[in-house]
Amino acid sequence: MTNSTLIKIYKNIKKSRLEKGYSQAKFAELTGLSEDYISLIENGKRTPSLKRLIIIADVLEIDAYKLLM
């Protein structure tokens, strides 16, 4: 993936999380991921695997491909 695609993913995860009204702590609890890991993703310091991206999308109640747009 290109850097611009990854940046879109990071921003869309954060945007969607905030639209749902989830704090990072609540989002971490719902996804089963650590709060630190969520923060690293949203700040572009970690890239989630496809498996984790699907988990994130499921919790956000959106199709995973929409995180790329």
C-alpha positions in Angstrom: 0.0 0.0 0.0 1.1 3.5 -0.6 1.7 6.1 2.1 -1.4 8.0 1.0 -3.5 4.9 1.3 -2.2 4.2 4.8 -2.8 7.8 5.9 -6.4 7.5 4.7 -6.8 4.3 6.7 -5.4 5.9 9.9 -7.6 9.0 9.5 -10.7 7.1 8.6 -10.4 4.8 11.7 -10.1 7.8 14.0 -12.9 9.7 12.2 -15.3 6.7 12.3 -14.4 6.0 16.0 -15.2 9.6 16.9 -18.4 9.6 14.9 -19.5 6.6 17.0 -18.6 8.5 20.1 -16.1 5.9 21.3 -13.1 6.9 23.4 -9.9 5.1 22.5 -10.3 3.1 25.7 -13.9 2.0 24.8 -12.9 1.3 21.2 -10.0 -0.8 22.5 -12.3 -2.8 24.7 -14.8 -3.4 21.9 -12.1 -4.5 19.4 -10.0 -6.5 21.9 -7.0 -4.5 21.0 -5.0 -2.4 23.4 -5.6 1.3 23.8 -1.9 1.9 23.1 -2.2 -0.1 19.8 -5.3 2.0 18.8 -3.3 5.1 19.5 -0.4 3.9 17.4 -2.7 3.1 14.5 -4.4 6.5 14.6 -1.1 8.3 14.8 0.3 6.4 11.8 2.9 4.5 13.8 1.5 1.0 13.3 -0.4 -0.5 10.4 -3.1 -3.0 11.3 -3.1 -6.4 9.7 -6.0 -7.3 7.5 -7.5 -9.4 10.3 -7.4 -6.5 12.7 -8.7 -4.1 10.1 -11.7 -6.3 9.6 -12.3 -6.4 13.4 -12.0 -2.6 13.6 -14.5 -2.2 10.7 -16.9 -4.7 12.3 -16.9 -2.7 15.6 -17.4 0.5 13.6 -20.2 -1.2 11.7 -18.8 -0.3 8.3 -17.4 -2.4 5.4 -13.6 -2.7 5.7 -13.0 -1.3 2.2 -14.6 2.0 3.3 -11.6 2.6 5.5 -9.5 2.9 2.3 -11.7 5.7 0.8 
